[in-house]
Amino acid sequence: MDWRPAAGVQAARDRAAMIRRVRDCFRASNVLEVDTPALSPFAVSDPQIESLEIRQSLVSQRPMFLHTSPEFCMKRLLSAGYPDIFSICRVFRDGESGRQHQPEFTMIEWYRRGLGLREIVDDTLALIDAAVTSETLSENTVTYDYRDAFLRHARVDPLTATIDALANAARADNSLAKSVGNERDDWLDLVFATRIVPAFEKDRLTVVQHYPASQAALARCCPDNAQWADRFEVFFGAVELANGYVELTDAQEQRERIEADNENRRRRDRRVRPYDSALLAALEAGLPACAGVAVGLERLQMIQDRTDDIRDVITFSFEAGA
């Protein structure tokens, strides 16, 4: 076994400097840094995200989960009266390992009270500019509505296209079509990943906003058109950097979405995880109008250090079978 670190000391210096710049950026906007637990008896219901589970524990008679994001706890803080807040923490996601993914990575997550979609997108671009000093990335940012990106780069309408039309747009053969199955959102994700994201301009930021309501996750639906969600993502070339929402504050709607997620998991023969009852209680108590964003720190450092391999910017990398 190779005991040596994945990256050298310069990568560690670059990381420390980036974290200082991120903290300075939040401090200048009077955003409070907070700390939340990494271990929880609850897990996310999102079918696209898998939690790492501790099945046996001396301190609990039920399974525990490593958090995939500090989001639920941060929303509880906001509901308890906290001001704008941010966190820089380690998070964990099962099944993610490769040149751009690790099962353990560092997330920058923050929440700003009272911001709409345009304002939180601008806030995110400002944070990216503060973190990455090699160039001003937000200059000449390209912005698409999700539907317009599909129409332009895949020539299908994500609202009305059939699964067959999406399969044709993805150029899926019979084997791929069988593996994807009959979940429409899976086909939208495949077209997005294979036809749309690769078309984004290299070395430039692209913002995609107003995702379909079926992919709202924890975002509210757009007040003027409930077919779409106030959700956005930011890419650098084909690499995703940020995922953000104008947050859903309605506890009943959130409960219904969790139930729909769990039904989706059952259809896919995936484990149904215990949902966070404390989050729902916090929403019922009153989550203030707010917007939140999650950014991968290592992805930002990959841009700063001009590498396409996450293992170049972390001290120790996870290797399957090690």
C-alpha positions in Angstrom: 0.0 0.0 0.0 1.2 3.5 -0.9 1.2 5.4 2.4 2.1 8.8 0.9 -0.4 11.7 0.5 -2.1 12.2 -2.8 -1.0 15.8 -3.1 2.0 17.8 -2.0 2.5 20.6 0.5 1.7 23.3 -2.1 -1.8 22.0 -2.6 -2.3 22.2 1.2 -1.0 25.8 1.2 -3.4 26.7 -1.7 -6.3 25.1 0.1 -5.6 27.0 3.4 -5.4 30.3 1.4 -8.7 29.6 -0.4 -10.4 28.8 2.9 -9.2 32.1 4.3 -10.5 34.0 1.3 -13.9 32.3 1.5 -14.2 33.2 5.2 -13.1 36.8 4.5 -15.8 37.0 1.8 -18.5 35.9 4.2 -17.2 38.0 7.0 -17.3 41.1 4.8 -21.1 40.4 4.3 -21.7 39.7 8.0 -22.5 36.0 7.5 -22.0 34.0 10.6 -19.9 30.8 10.5 -21.7 27.8 12.2 -20.9 24.2 13.0 -23.3 21.3 12.7 -23.1 17.5 13.5 -21.8 15.1 10.8 -23.6 12.2 12.3 -27.4 11.8 12.4 -30.2 9.3 12.9 -31.7 10.7 9.7 -30.8 10.7 6.0 -31.8 12.5 2.8 -34.6 11.0 0.8 -33.4 12.3 -2.5 -33.2 9.2 -4.9 -30.1 10.7 -6.5 -28.0 10.9 -3.3 -26.9 7.9 -1.2 -25.9 8.3 2.5 -23.1 6.3 4.1 -24.6 4.3 6.9 -23.3 3.1 10.3 -25.4 0.0 10.9 -24.1 -0.8 14.4 -23.3 1.6 17.1 -22.7 1.4 20.8 -24.5 4.7 21.3 -27.6 4.1 19.3 -30.0 1.2 18.8 -30.7 2.2 15.3 -28.6 3.0 12.2 -26.7 6.3 12.0 -25.8 8.2 8.9 -23.0 10.6 7.9 -24.5 13.7 6.6 -24.4 14.5 2.8 -24.8 18.2 3.6 -25.3 20.4 6.6 -28.5 21.7 5.1 -31.1 20.3 7.5 -29.3 21.4 10.6 -28.6 24.8 9.1 -32.3 25.3 8.4 -33.1 24.4 12.0 -30.7 27.2 13.0 -32.4 29.7 10.7 -35.8 28.6 12.1 -34.5 29.3 15.6 -33.7 32.9 14.7 -30.1 32.7 13.4 -29.0 35.4 10.9 -27.3 34.7 7.6 -25.0 31.7 8.2 -22.3 29.6 6.4 -20.5 26.3 7.1 -17.3 24.8 5.7 -17.4 21.1 6.6 -16.7 17.5 5.5 -19.6 15.7 3.9 -20.0 12.1 2.8 -21.8 10.5 -0.2 -21.8 6.8 -1.1 -20.9 5.6 -4.6 -19.0 8.7 -5.6 -15.3 8.1 -6.5 -13.1 9.2 -9.5 -11.3 12.1 -11.1 -14.0 14.6 -10.0 -15.6 12.8 -7.0 -14.7 11.5 -3.6 -17.0 9.8 -1.1 -15.7 12.4 1.5 -15.2 16.0 0.4 -15.5 19.6 1.7 -18.6 21.6 1.2 -19.1 25.3 1.5 -22.8 25.9 2.3 -24.5 29.1 3.2 -28.0 30.7 3.6 -29.0 34.3 3.1 -32.3 35.5 4.4 -34.7 37.3 2.0 -32.8 36.8 -1.3 -34.5 35.8 -4.5 -33.1 33.7 -7.3 -31.2 36.5 -9.1 -29.7 37.8 -5.9 -28.5 34.3 -4.7 -27.0 33.6 -8.1 -25.1 36.9 -8.0 -24.0 36.0 -4.4 -22.7 32.7 -5.6 -20.7 34.2 -8.4 -19.1 36.7 -6.0 -18.1 33.8 -3.7 -16.5 31.9 -6.6 -14.6 35.1 -7.6 -13.3 35.5 -4.1 -12.2 31.9 -3.8 -10.5 31.6 -7.2 -7.9 34.3 -7.7 -6.3 33.1 -10.9 -8.9 35.0 -12.9 -12.3 36.8 -12.6 -14.5 33.9 -13.5 -17.8 35.7 -13.3 -17.0 37.9 -16.3 -18.9 36.8 -19.4 -21.0 34.2 -17.4 -23.5 32.5 -19.6 -27.0 32.0 -18.2 -29.7 29.6 -19.4 -33.1 28.6 -18.3 -33.2 24.8 -18.1 -35.8 24.6 -20.8 -33.8 26.9 -23.2 -30.7 24.8 -22.6 -32.5 21.7 -23.7 -34.1 23.4 -26.8 -30.7 24.8 -27.8 -28.4 21.9 -27.3 -30.6 18.8 -27.4 -33.5 20.1 -29.5 -36.1 18.7 -27.2 -38.6 20.3 -24.8 -38.0 18.9 -21.3 -41.6 19.6 -20.4 -43.3 17.8 -23.2 -40.7 15.3 -24.7 -41.6 11.6 -24.4 -39.2 9.1 -23.0 -38.6 7.9 -26.6 -37.7 11.4 -27.7 -35.4 11.8 -24.7 -33.7 8.5 -25.5 -33.2 9.6 -29.1 -31.7 12.9 -27.9 -29.4 10.9 -25.6 -28.5 8.6 -28.5 -29.2 5.7 -26.2 -28.9 2.1 -27.5 -31.1 -0.7 -26.2 -28.7 -1.6 -23.5 -28.5 1.9 -22.1 -32.3 2.4 -22.5 -32.8 -0.8 -20.4 -30.5 0.4 -17.7 -32.1 3.8 -17.4 -35.6 2.4 -17.2 -38.8 4.4 -17.3 -38.2 7.2 -14.8 -38.6 10.4 -16.9 -36.3 12.5 -14.6 -33.6 9.9 -15.1 -33.8 10.5 -18.9 -33.8 14.3 -18.4 -30.6 13.8 -16.3 -29.0 11.7 -18.9 -29.7 14.2 -21.7 -28.5 17.0 -19.5 -25.3 15.2 -18.7 -24.5 13.8 -22.2 -25.8 16.5 -24.5 -26.1 19.8 -22.7 -23.3 20.1 -20.1 -20.6 19.0 -22.6 -21.7 21.9 -24.9 -21.0 24.5 -22.2 -18.1 26.8 -23.1 -14.8 25.7 -21.7 -13.1 27.9 -19.1 -16.3 29.9 -18.6 -19.0 29.9 -15.9 -22.5 28.7 -17.0 -25.6 29.2 -14.8 -28.6 26.9 -15.4 -31.7 28.0 -13.6 -35.4 27.2 -13.3 -35.2 23.4 -13.2 -38.5 21.4 -13.6 -40.7 21.2 -10.5 -40.1 17.4 -10.5 -36.4 18.2 -9.8 -37.0 21.0 -7.3 -35.5 18.9 -4.4 -35.6 21.5 -1.5 -36.4 24.5 -3.6 -39.7 26.3 -3.8 -41.6 26.3 -7.1 -41.4 29.5 -9.0 -44.2 31.9 -7.7 -45.2 32.9 -11.3 -45.0 29.4 -12.9 -45.3 26.3 -10.7 -44.0 24.1 -13.6 -40.5 25.3 -12.7 -38.4 25.5 -9.5 -36.3 28.3 -8.1 -33.2 26.1 -8.3 -29.9 26.8 -10.1 -26.6 25.2 -10.7 -23.2 26.8 -11.7 -20.7 25.0 -14.0 -17.2 25.8 -15.0 -17.0 24.2 -18.4 -18.5 20.8 -17.8 -17.7 20.7 -14.1 -20.5 21.4 -11.6 -19.4 23.9 -8.9 -22.6 24.9 -7.1 -26.2 23.9 -6.5 -28.6 26.4 -5.0 -32.2 27.1 -4.1 -34.6 29.7 -3.1 -35.7 27.5 -0.2 -39.0 25.7 0.3 -40.5 26.9 3.6 -43.8 25.0 3.5 -43.7 22.0 5.9 -46.6 20.1 4.3 -45.2 20.4 0.8 -41.8 19.2 2.1 -43.4 16.2 3.8 -45.2 15.4 0.5 -41.9 15.6 -1.4 -40.2 13.3 1.1 -43.0 10.8 0.7 -42.7 11.0 -3.1 -39.0 10.5 -2.8 -39.5 7.4 -0.7 -42.0 6.0 -3.2 -39.5 6.6 -5.9 -36.9 4.7 -3.9 -39.2 1.8 -3.5 -39.8 1.6 -7.3 -36.0 1.5 -7.8 -35.6 -1.2 -5.0 -33.4 1.2 -3.0 -33.3 1.5 0.7 -35.8 3.9 2.2 -34.1 6.0 4.8 -35.6 7.6 8.0 -36.5 11.2 7.2 -35.6 14.1 9.4 -38.6 14.8 11.5 -36.7 17.7 13.2 -36.4 19.5 9.8 -40.2 19.2 9.3 -40.8 20.5 12.9 -38.4 23.5 12.1 -40.4 24.3 8.9 -43.6 24.1 10.9 -42.2 26.5 13.4 -41.3 28.9 10.6 -38.3 28.9 8.3 -37.8 32.5 7.2 -37.7 33.3 3.5 -34.2 32.5 2.4 -31.9 31.1 -0.3 -29.1 28.6 0.1 -26.1 27.3 -1.9 -23.7 24.4 -1.7 -20.3 24.6 -3.4 -17.6 22.0 -3.5 -14.4 23.4 -2.2 -12.1 20.9 -3.9 -13.8 21.8 -7.3 -12.9 25.4 -6.7 -9.3 24.5 -5.9 -9.1 22.3 -9.1 -9.8 25.5 -11.0 -7.3 27.5 -9.0 -4.6 24.9 -9.4 -5.5 24.1 -13.0 -6.1 20.4 -12.7 -9.0 18.1 -13.7 -8.2 15.5 -11.0 -9.6 16.0 -7.5 -6.8 13.8 -6.1 -4.3 16.6 -7.0 -5.9 18.9 -4.4 -6.6 16.6 -1.4 -4.1 15.2 1.1 -5.5 11.6 1.0 -7.7 10.1 -1.6 -10.2 7.3 -1.2 -9.3 4.3 -3.4 -11.8 1.4 -3.7 -10.3 -1.8 -2.4 -7.5 -0.1 -0.5 
